[in-house]
């Protein structure tokens, strides 16, 4: 009878251990699912960040091009203004040569 009790205790211990490992396994599975969901969310955030970074890069490039165009236009305007001023001075000098 002693052997029967020992086997019964051993079976109960195995049963308790099986319940423990089943609970732990379930907990690990749930944690794994949470980890996977978190990793997917992080991946999505990184993709959004990459998209935002590319958009910002495009905007900065566009602003840079606009600044270059403004600079070129300003230089052209300066040149034309200087030319008109020179022509106005030449015209003034020419008009001053007439005796009226």
Backbone as a chain_set.jsonl record, in Angstrom:
{"seq": "XXXXXXXXXXXXXXXXXXXXXXXXXXXXXXXXXXXXXXXXXXXXXXXXXXXXXXXXXXXXXXXXXXXXXXXXXXXXXXXXXXXXXXXXXXXXXXXXXXXX", "coords": {"N": [[0.811, -1.177, 0.0], [2.005, 1.129, 0.594], [3.634, 1.623, -1.599], [1.677, 2.173, -3.47], [0.624, 4.565, -2.476], [2.871, 6.212, -2.756], [3.132, 6.212, -5.554], [0.705, 7.417, -6.156], [1.041, 9.927, -4.962], [3.177, 10.806, -6.517], [1.936, 10.912, -9.026], [0.06, 12.91, -8.503], [1.816, 15.031, -8.042], [2.986, 15.22, -10.604], [0.701, 15.961, -12.015], [0.101, 18.448, -10.838], [2.451, 19.794, -11.573], [2.129, 19.726, -14.349], [-0.142, 21.351, -14.642], [0.95, 23.741, -13.709], [2.98, 24.201, -15.652], [1.371, 24.396, -17.908], [-0.076, 26.711, -17.347], [2.049, 28.553, -17.193], [3.05, 28.304, -19.794], [0.885, 29.245, -21.26], [0.871, 31.858, -20.34], [3.354, 32.727, -21.298], [2.83, 32.48, -24.014], [0.829, 34.465, -24.302], [2.314, 36.697, -23.609], [4.144, 36.638, -25.658], [2.49, 37.169, -27.838], [1.733, 39.79, -27.176], [4.221, 41.009, -27.332], [4.777, 40.649, -30.046], [2.713, 42.225, -31.137], [3.499, 44.714, -30.148], [5.959, 44.992, -31.442], [5.108, 45.123, -34.089], [3.694, 47.512, -33.979], [5.773, 49.294, -33.371], [7.264, 48.979, -35.697], [5.459, 50.068, -37.547], [5.388, 52.704, -36.602], [8.037, 53.426, -37.102], [8.025, 53.276, -39.886], [6.225, 55.371, -40.406], [7.724, 57.472, -39.396], [9.877, 57.393, -41.162], [8.553, 58.052, -43.545], [7.673, 60.63, -42.871], [10.137, 61.851, -42.553], [11.122, 61.711, -45.165], [9.243, 63.344, -46.436], [9.79, 65.776, -45.164], [12.398, 66.109, -46.075], [11.873, 66.456, -48.812], [10.446, 68.872, -48.722], [12.377, 70.623, -47.677], [14.214, 70.498, -49.757], [12.677, 71.658, -51.787], [12.33, 74.242, -50.743], [14.978, 75.046, -50.784], [15.492, 75.077, -53.549], [13.726, 77.123, -54.242], [14.89, 79.274, -52.883], [17.284, 79.466, -54.285], [16.273, 80.222, -56.782], [15.125, 82.685, -56.106], [17.428, 84.08, -55.385], [18.791, 84.113, -57.85], [16.932, 85.578, -59.364], [16.996, 87.986, -57.945], [19.614, 88.813, -58.402], [19.473, 89.174, -61.144], [17.57, 91.23, -61.263], [18.982, 93.234, -59.927], [21.074, 93.611, -61.73], [19.638, 94.52, -63.986], [18.535, 96.838, -62.916], [20.839, 98.338, -62.405], [21.677, 98.642, -65.035], [19.566, 100.17, -66.107], [19.837, 102.45, -64.519], [22.35, 103.3, -65.377], [21.731, 103.85, -68.063], [19.882, 105.874, -67.647], [21.541, 107.823, -66.544], [23.253, 108.267, -68.694], [21.394, 109.257, -70.532], [20.602, 111.584, -69.183], [23.041, 112.944, -69.17], [23.321, 113.303, -71.933], [21.055, 114.885, -72.54], [21.74, 117.161, -71.13], [23.659, 118.222, -72.741], [22.387, 119.589, -74.706], [21.483, 122.83, -75.741], [19.108, 124.751, -74.57]], "CA": [[0.0, 0.0, 0.0], [2.947, 2.222, 0.646], [4.034, 1.9, -2.982], [0.529, 2.79, -4.12], [0.565, 5.955, -1.997], [3.992, 6.906, -3.368], [2.757, 6.426, -6.948], [-0.398, 8.379, -6.165], [1.651, 11.24, -4.686], [3.962, 11.153, -7.698], [0.973, 11.283, -10.063], [-0.486, 14.221, -8.112], [2.88, 16.003, -8.29], [3.059, 15.41, -12.055], [-0.511, 16.681, -12.394], [0.306, 19.834, -10.416], [3.491, 20.34, -12.433], [1.54, 19.915, -15.678], [-0.997, 22.538, -14.553], [1.854, 24.883, -13.595], [3.608, 24.454, -16.947], [0.322, 24.824, -18.831], [-0.333, 28.119, -17.022], [3.231, 29.324, -17.608], [3.1, 28.271, -21.25], [-0.164, 30.152, -21.706], [1.349, 33.2, -20.021], [4.428, 33.02, -22.254], [2.168, 32.682, -25.307], [0.179, 35.78, -24.28], [3.394, 37.693, -23.628], [4.703, 36.601, -27.007], [1.543, 37.882, -28.696], [1.866, 41.208, -26.845], [5.51, 41.437, -27.872], [4.608, 40.732, -31.498], [1.888, 43.412, -31.411], [4.336, 45.887, -29.885], [6.956, 45.085, -32.507], [4.401, 45.592, -35.284], [3.401, 48.929, -33.76], [7.054, 49.999, -33.503], [7.579, 48.957, -37.122], [4.575, 51.041, -38.192], [5.865, 54.035, -36.208], [9.28, 53.678, -37.843], [7.635, 53.567, -41.273], [5.667, 56.726, -40.404], [8.856, 58.383, -39.204], [10.605, 57.408, -42.431], [7.73, 58.818, -44.489], [7.744, 62.036, -42.453], [11.501, 62.313, -42.845], [11.205, 61.907, -46.614], [8.431, 64.523, -46.737], [10.579, 66.921, -44.708], [13.504, 66.24, -47.017], [11.325, 67.024, -50.043], [10.104, 70.269, -48.462], [13.641, 71.354, -47.56], [14.754, 70.598, -51.118], [11.849, 72.627, -52.502], [12.684, 75.565, -50.219], [16.324, 75.313, -51.285], [15.345, 75.448, -54.962], [13.082, 78.442, -54.271], [15.894, 80.263, -52.462], [18.201, 79.636, -55.415], [15.558, 80.987, -57.801], [15.008, 84.063, -55.609], [18.763, 84.67, -55.49], [19.049, 84.37, -59.274], [16.058, 86.683, -59.773], [17.498, 89.2, -57.3], [20.816, 89.218, -59.134], [19.027, 89.678, -62.444], [16.922, 92.518, -61.007], [20.063, 94.172, -59.61], [21.76, 93.893, -63.002], [18.751, 95.341, -64.819], [18.432, 98.144, -62.266], [22.101, 99.038, -62.668], [21.663, 99.003, -66.458], [18.611, 101.277, -66.277], [20.457, 103.614, -63.892], [23.418, 103.743, -66.297], [21.068, 104.451, -69.225], [19.293, 107.145, -67.207], [22.664, 108.763, -66.397], [23.682, 108.588, -70.056], [20.35, 110.115, -71.102], [20.716, 112.878, -68.5], [24.243, 113.615, -69.701], [23.022, 113.679, -73.317], [20.1, 115.983, -72.505], [22.447, 118.332, -70.627], [24.485, 118.806, -73.802], [21.557, 120.465, -75.553], [21.291, 124.198, -75.265], [17.704, 125.116, -74.78]], "C": [[0.868, 1.26, 0.0], [3.384, 2.618, -0.765], [2.901, 2.594, -3.741], [0.435, 4.268, -3.733], [1.675, 6.797, -2.638], [3.678, 7.211, -4.833], [1.631, 7.452, -7.077], [0.131, 9.793, -5.916], [2.445, 11.738, -5.902], [3.04, 11.608, -8.829], [0.371, 12.655, -9.763], [0.549, 15.328, -8.365], [3.012, 16.286, -9.793], [1.863, 16.231, -12.543], [-0.377, 18.164, -12.035], [1.366, 20.517, -11.292], [2.948, 20.63, -13.832], [0.65, 21.149, -15.687], [-0.135, 23.803, -14.507], [2.459, 25.231, -14.956], [2.588, 24.889, -17.995], [0.012, 26.302, -18.607], [0.827, 28.987, -17.486], [3.327, 29.392, -19.13], [2.064, 29.225, -21.841], [0.256, 31.601, -21.485], [2.448, 33.624, -20.997], [3.837, 33.27, -23.641], [1.511, 34.048, -25.383], [1.231, 36.884, -24.342], [4.014, 37.778, -25.013], [3.794, 37.347, -27.977], [1.615, 39.387, -28.445], [3.159, 41.769, -27.429], [5.424, 41.595, -29.387], [3.8, 41.967, -31.878], [2.701, 44.682, -31.201], [5.375, 46.076, -30.985], [6.313, 45.574, -33.805], [4.09, 47.083, -35.173], [4.67, 49.768, -33.912], [7.449, 50.071, -34.974], [6.742, 49.984, -37.88], [5.019, 52.468, -37.857], [7.153, 54.394, -36.947], [8.991, 53.984, -39.311], [7.063, 54.978, -41.383], [6.774, 57.766, -40.26], [9.667, 58.51, -40.491], [9.862, 58.233, -43.479], [7.785, 60.307, -44.156], [9.109, 62.626, -42.771], [11.662, 62.583, -44.332], [10.421, 63.144, -47.033], [9.187, 65.789, -46.343], [11.75, 67.174, -45.654], [13.033, 66.88, -48.325], [11.018, 68.516, -49.869], [11.375, 71.119, -48.381], [14.268, 71.538, -48.942], [13.993, 71.658, -51.918], [12.179, 74.054, -52.049], [14.056, 75.981, -50.743], [16.271, 75.772, -52.745], [14.734, 76.843, -55.066], [14.071, 79.535, -53.886], [16.889, 80.513, -53.591], [17.551, 80.465, -56.522], [15.434, 82.453, -57.393], [16.355, 84.777, -55.734], [19.076, 85.021, -56.938], [18.21, 85.547, -59.761], [16.525, 88.008, -59.183], [18.732, 89.717, -58.02], [20.448, 89.803, -60.496], [18.385, 91.057, -62.288], [17.969, 93.585, -60.714], [20.767, 94.589, -60.891], [20.926, 94.813, -63.876], [18.611, 96.741, -64.235], [19.687, 98.968, -62.519], [22.158, 99.494, -64.135], [20.74, 100.186, -66.703], [19.189, 102.554, -65.676], [21.549, 104.183, -64.79], [22.81, 104.427, -67.52], [20.46, 105.805, -68.856], [20.38, 108.203, -67.067], [23.151, 109.204, -67.765], [22.68, 109.533, -70.715], [20.416, 111.505, -70.496], [21.906, 113.666, -69.05], [24.009, 114.109, -71.144], [22.105, 114.897, -73.353], [20.789, 117.256, -72.041], [23.335, 118.984, -71.703], [23.696, 119.716, -74.727], [21.446, 121.83, -74.899], [19.864, 124.602, -75.589], [17.475, 126.528, -74.27]], "O": [[0.489, 2.303, -0.532], [3.491, 3.803, -1.082], [3.141, 3.489, -4.552], [0.191, 5.119, -4.587], [1.451, 7.947, -3.016], [3.92, 8.321, -5.306], [1.621, 8.257, -8.008], [-0.284, 10.741, -6.582], [2.394, 12.914, -6.263], [3.336, 12.587, -9.514], [0.193, 13.468, -10.67], [0.21, 16.413, -8.836], [3.135, 17.439, -10.205], [2.017, 17.103, -13.398], [-0.706, 19.032, -12.844], [1.2, 21.666, -11.7], [3.269, 21.659, -14.427], [0.682, 21.921, -16.646], [-0.435, 24.798, -15.166], [2.457, 26.39, -15.369], [2.918, 25.676, -18.882], [-0.146, 27.058, -19.566], [0.619, 30.034, -18.099], [3.654, 30.441, -19.683], [2.343, 29.928, -22.812], [0.025, 32.462, -22.334], [2.457, 34.762, -21.466], [4.286, 34.163, -24.36], [1.612, 34.728, -26.405], [1.057, 37.881, -25.043], [4.366, 38.861, -25.482], [4.277, 38.077, -28.843], [1.566, 40.175, -29.389], [3.177, 42.881, -27.957], [5.941, 42.563, -29.945], [4.148, 42.675, -32.822], [2.602, 45.623, -31.989], [5.636, 47.202, -31.408], [6.916, 46.357, -34.537], [4.207, 47.824, -36.149], [4.636, 50.839, -34.518], [7.917, 51.109, -35.443], [7.254, 50.687, -38.751], [5.024, 53.338, -38.728], [7.333, 55.536, -37.369], [9.634, 54.847, -39.909], [7.369, 55.702, -42.331], [6.758, 58.805, -40.919], [10.091, 59.605, -40.861], [10.469, 59.015, -44.21], [7.927, 61.144, -45.047], [9.212, 63.773, -43.208], [12.274, 63.578, -44.719], [10.874, 63.908, -47.886], [9.221, 66.759, -47.101], [12.052, 68.319, -45.989], [13.714, 67.743, -48.879], [11.296, 69.321, -50.757], [11.435, 72.208, -48.951], [14.789, 72.609, -49.257], [14.596, 72.455, -52.637], [12.292, 74.962, -52.873], [14.264, 77.14, -51.104], [16.93, 76.74, -53.122], [15.172, 77.654, -55.882], [14.086, 80.604, -54.497], [17.289, 81.654, -53.824], [18.204, 81.312, -57.13], [15.612, 83.352, -58.214], [16.413, 85.937, -56.141], [19.574, 86.111, -57.219], [18.706, 86.412, -60.482], [16.458, 89.042, -59.849], [18.878, 90.922, -58.223], [21.03, 90.791, -60.942], [18.632, 91.951, -63.097], [17.861, 94.712, -61.197], [21.025, 95.772, -61.113], [21.443, 95.776, -64.443], [18.573, 97.722, -64.977], [19.604, 100.161, -62.813], [22.627, 100.592, -64.434], [21.099, 101.11, -67.433], [19.047, 103.629, -66.259], [21.662, 105.399, -64.947], [23.307, 105.461, -67.967], [20.51, 106.756, -69.636], [20.167, 109.359, -67.432], [23.43, 110.384, -67.976], [23.07, 110.495, -71.377], [20.3, 112.501, -71.211], [21.812, 114.856, -69.35], [24.45, 115.197, -71.515], [22.349, 115.836, -74.111], [20.449, 118.339, -72.519], [23.712, 120.15, -71.584], [24.276, 120.525, -75.452], [21.333, 121.959, -73.68], [19.489, 124.766, -76.749], [16.358, 127.039, -74.348]]}, "num_chains": 1, "name": "protein.A"}
